[in-house]
């Protein structure tokens, strides 16, 4: 059984077709990258996987579960970190992560996770007082503290300095080593090339290519994933 299975996914917003028959499957225990220019359909696909929107046609399954019809069951196995997620500004970092931990029957130690993300010195700070990079790390911690079997991470290193970015990369690879399946949405080609086992490339709501980073590079005859991306999409990111 696939960890995430997307089949014939269609979604239209008024006159805009965000997804047009997208198919892909994420295997258990892999880090799967979702790439595309702005407006390619990545965020819509993630929202459908998370059960935040209902597809017009097609289906999504997370460990065999329907994110809409079986929302409560999916929440027990899926952790989601969205780029623009909003957390309660008046709560401290520690309070937020303990709150999210309390929503799950099993999970990680909140204080240990906070430390691992370099937020130990900010554990008592209110969320509204954090920098953009710090807020991003809190969002990651909230997604991971429930020890999900599948994690969706959307632009997880945006706003992080190089050292913090490497720390987060280590956490992602540790998740895979622990058997967690990761869907990684990113514009950072170095990040995708380093972390992902396979990559799905979306363009104008369609699946343009699906292969390993090395396979996409070989397909285009380029020297790196950034150049391969540009060759396949025919334009800037």
C-alpha positions as CSV (number, residue, x, y, z in Angstrom):
1,X,0.0,0.0,0.0
2,X,1.3,3.4,-0.9
3,X,1.8,6.0,1.8
4,X,0.2,8.6,-0.4
5,X,-1.7,7.8,-3.5
6,X,-3.0,10.6,-5.8
7,X,-5.2,9.4,-8.7
8,X,-6.7,11.5,-11.5
9,X,-6.7,14.6,-9.3
10,X,-8.7,17.5,-10.8
11,X,-9.3,20.9,-9.1
12,X,-10.6,24.1,-10.5
13,X,-10.9,27.5,-8.9
14,X,-13.4,29.5,-11.0
15,X,-11.6,29.8,-14.4
16,X,-8.3,28.5,-13.1
17,X,-7.5,24.8,-13.5
18,X,-5.1,24.1,-10.6
19,X,-4.8,20.4,-11.1
20,X,-5.6,18.5,-14.3
21,X,-5.5,14.8,-13.9
22,X,-2.5,14.4,-11.6
23,X,-1.3,10.9,-10.7
24,X,1.5,9.9,-8.4
25,X,2.2,7.5,-5.5
26,X,4.6,8.0,-2.6
27,X,6.1,4.8,-1.3
28,X,6.4,4.0,2.4
29,X,9.7,5.3,3.9
30,X,10.8,7.5,1.0
31,X,11.4,11.3,0.8
32,X,9.3,12.4,-2.2
33,X,9.8,15.9,-3.7
34,X,7.0,18.0,-5.2
35,X,8.4,20.6,-7.5
36,X,7.0,23.3,-9.8
37,X,6.9,27.0,-10.5
38,X,4.5,29.2,-8.6
39,X,1.0,28.4,-9.8
40,X,2.0,24.9,-10.9
41,X,-0.5,23.2,-8.5
42,X,1.8,22.1,-5.7
43,X,-0.1,23.9,-2.9
44,X,-3.4,22.6,-4.2
45,X,-2.1,19.1,-4.3
46,X,-0.8,19.4,-0.7
47,X,-4.2,20.9,0.4
48,X,-6.0,17.9,-1.1
49,X,-3.6,15.4,0.6
50,X,-4.1,17.2,3.9
51,X,-7.9,17.1,3.5
52,X,-8.2,20.9,3.4
53,X,-9.9,21.0,0.0
54,X,-12.1,18.5,-1.8
55,X,-11.1,17.5,-5.3
56,X,-13.5,18.1,-8.1
57,X,-12.6,14.6,-9.5
58,X,-10.1,12.0,-8.7
59,X,-9.0,10.6,-5.3
60,X,-6.4,11.0,-2.6
61,X,-5.5,8.3,-0.1
62,X,-3.1,8.6,2.9
63,X,-2.2,5.1,4.1
64,X,-5.4,3.9,2.4
65,X,-7.5,6.6,4.2
66,X,-9.6,9.3,2.5
67,X,-8.5,12.7,3.9
68,X,-12.1,14.1,3.6
69,X,-14.3,11.1,4.6
70,X,-11.9,9.8,7.3
71,X,-10.4,13.1,8.5
72,X,-10.0,12.1,12.1
73,X,-8.2,8.9,11.2
74,X,-5.9,10.7,8.8
75,X,-5.0,13.3,11.4
76,X,-3.6,10.5,13.6
77,X,-1.1,9.4,10.9
78,X,-0.4,12.6,9.0
79,X,1.7,15.6,10.1
80,X,1.5,18.8,8.0
81,X,3.7,21.9,8.0
82,X,2.4,24.5,5.7
83,X,4.5,27.5,4.6
84,X,1.8,30.0,5.7
85,X,0.4,28.2,8.7
86,X,-0.8,30.4,11.5
87,X,-0.3,29.4,15.1
88,X,-1.7,31.2,18.2
89,X,0.5,34.3,18.7
90,X,-0.1,34.6,22.4
91,X,1.2,31.1,23.3
92,X,4.8,30.4,23.9
93,X,6.9,28.0,21.8
94,X,6.8,25.4,24.6
95,X,3.0,25.8,25.1
96,X,2.3,25.4,21.4
97,X,4.4,22.2,21.0
98,X,3.0,20.7,24.2
99,X,-0.5,21.6,22.9
100,X,0.1,19.8,19.6
101,X,1.6,16.9,21.4
102,X,-1.5,16.5,23.5
103,X,-3.6,16.0,20.4
104,X,-1.9,12.7,19.7
105,X,-1.8,9.4,21.5
106,X,1.9,9.0,20.8
107,X,4.6,11.5,20.1
108,X,8.0,13.0,20.6
109,X,9.2,14.8,23.8
110,X,8.3,18.4,23.1
111,X,11.3,19.9,24.9
112,X,13.7,17.6,23.2
113,X,12.2,18.5,19.8
114,X,12.4,22.2,20.6
115,X,16.1,21.8,21.4
116,X,16.8,19.8,18.3
117,X,15.4,22.6,16.1
118,X,17.6,25.2,17.8
119,X,14.7,26.8,19.7
120,X,15.7,26.0,23.3
121,X,16.6,29.6,24.1
122,X,13.2,30.7,22.7
123,X,11.0,28.1,24.4
124,X,9.4,30.7,26.7
125,X,8.9,33.3,24.0
126,X,5.5,34.0,22.6
127,X,4.9,32.9,19.0
128,X,4.2,36.5,17.9
129,X,7.7,37.6,19.2
130,X,9.6,35.1,16.9
131,X,11.5,35.9,13.8
132,X,10.3,34.4,10.5
133,X,12.9,31.6,10.6
134,X,12.0,30.8,14.3
135,X,8.3,30.7,13.5
136,X,9.0,28.3,10.6
137,X,10.9,26.0,13.0
138,X,8.0,26.0,15.4
139,X,5.6,25.1,12.6
140,X,7.9,22.2,11.7
141,X,7.9,21.1,15.4
142,X,4.1,21.2,15.5
143,X,3.9,18.9,12.5
144,X,6.4,16.4,13.8
145,X,5.7,16.2,17.6
146,X,2.8,13.7,17.1
147,X,5.3,11.2,15.5
148,X,3.4,11.0,12.2
149,X,3.7,8.1,9.9
150,X,3.5,10.5,6.9
151,X,4.8,14.1,7.0
152,X,4.1,16.8,4.5
153,X,6.6,19.6,4.7
154,X,6.0,22.7,2.6
155,X,9.1,24.9,2.0
156,X,10.4,23.8,5.4
157,X,13.7,25.7,5.3
158,X,12.4,29.1,4.1
159,X,13.9,31.8,6.2
160,X,16.5,29.6,7.9
161,X,20.2,30.3,8.1
162,X,22.6,27.7,6.6
163,X,23.3,26.0,10.0
164,X,19.6,25.7,10.8
165,X,18.9,24.5,7.3
166,X,21.4,21.7,7.8
167,X,19.9,20.8,11.1
168,X,16.4,20.5,9.6
169,X,17.8,18.4,6.7
170,X,19.2,16.0,9.4
171,X,15.8,15.8,11.1
172,X,14.2,14.9,7.7
173,X,16.7,12.1,7.0
174,X,16.3,10.9,10.6
175,X,12.5,10.7,10.0
176,X,13.1,8.5,6.9
177,X,15.5,6.3,8.9
178,X,12.7,5.9,11.5
179,X,10.3,4.8,8.7
180,X,8.4,8.0,8.3
181,X,7.3,8.9,4.7
182,X,8.0,12.5,3.8
183,X,6.4,14.6,1.1
184,X,8.7,17.6,0.6
185,X,7.6,20.7,-1.3
186,X,10.5,23.0,-2.0
187,X,12.0,25.5,-4.4
188,X,15.5,24.8,-3.0
189,X,17.1,22.6,-5.6
190,X,20.1,21.7,-3.4
191,X,17.7,20.6,-0.7
192,X,15.7,18.4,-3.1
193,X,18.7,16.9,-4.8
194,X,20.3,16.1,-1.4
195,X,17.2,14.7,0.3
196,X,14.7,13.3,-2.2
197,X,14.5,9.7,-3.4
198,X,12.1,10.7,-6.2
199,X,10.6,13.9,-7.5
200,X,7.3,14.8,-9.2
201,X,7.5,17.9,-11.3
202,X,4.2,19.8,-11.8
203,X,3.6,22.4,-14.5
204,X,0.3,24.2,-15.2
205,X,-1.6,21.6,-13.1
206,X,-0.2,18.6,-14.9
207,X,2.5,16.1,-14.0
208,X,5.4,16.9,-16.3
209,X,7.9,14.3,-15.0
210,X,8.5,11.8,-12.2
211,X,11.9,10.4,-11.5
212,X,14.8,10.5,-9.1
213,X,16.8,13.8,-9.0
214,X,19.6,12.0,-10.9
215,X,17.1,10.6,-13.4
216,X,15.7,14.1,-14.1
217,X,19.2,15.4,-14.6
218,X,20.1,12.6,-16.9
219,X,16.9,13.0,-18.9
220,X,17.8,16.6,-19.8
221,X,21.5,16.1,-20.1
222,X,22.2,18.9,-17.6
223,X,24.7,19.0,-14.8
224,X,22.4,19.8,-11.9
225,X,18.7,19.7,-10.8
226,X,18.3,23.4,-11.1
227,X,19.3,23.4,-14.8
228,X,17.2,20.3,-15.4
229,X,14.2,22.0,-13.8
230,X,14.6,25.0,-16.1
231,X,15.0,22.8,-19.1
232,X,11.9,20.8,-18.4
233,X,9.6,23.8,-17.5
234,X,11.1,26.1,-20.1
235,X,11.3,29.1,-17.7
236,X,12.4,30.5,-14.3
237,X,11.1,29.1,-11.1
